[in-house]
């Protein structure tokens, strides 16, 4: 049985393995070089410090994927907008792990009083595009040839989900 839970520090080596495989073998992220455990630890600490969720999908002690939220942009006026990340280990793809990780992420964004979630997705990543559209995300932008990886120019799509915002944002100024 697959359990979705909050990530802990002890998960970082497995999260790093998943992320580095994605860096080295896909265009899901636009990095060239693998990350280090120290980089993942800083990333984890920043998520916790900022109050953003970090979920993992676990089956019999093995992490199959993870999802998280982060700031969309730095200026204060963007504080009700977040960007999401969902990554699934190569050997676990096609099992519905992304769907399991997405639902609590959306729920937590609502709990955090966010107004919108934005996903930046490589235009050729049909699986991720379908996953996001399944949850109601709509394509709002298509940037041509903004990345370069594996000898090709890459297009980036932005998809967006507007969330129910129960309180008026002016209460937070």
Secondary structure by P-SEA (a helix, b strand, c coil): cbbbbbbcccaaaaaaaaaaaaaaccccccccccccaaaaaaaaaaaaaabbbbbbbbccccccccccccccccccccccbbbbbbbbcccccccaaaaaaaaaaaaaaaaaccccccccccccaaaaaaaaaaaccccccccccccccccbbbbbbbbbbbccccccccccc
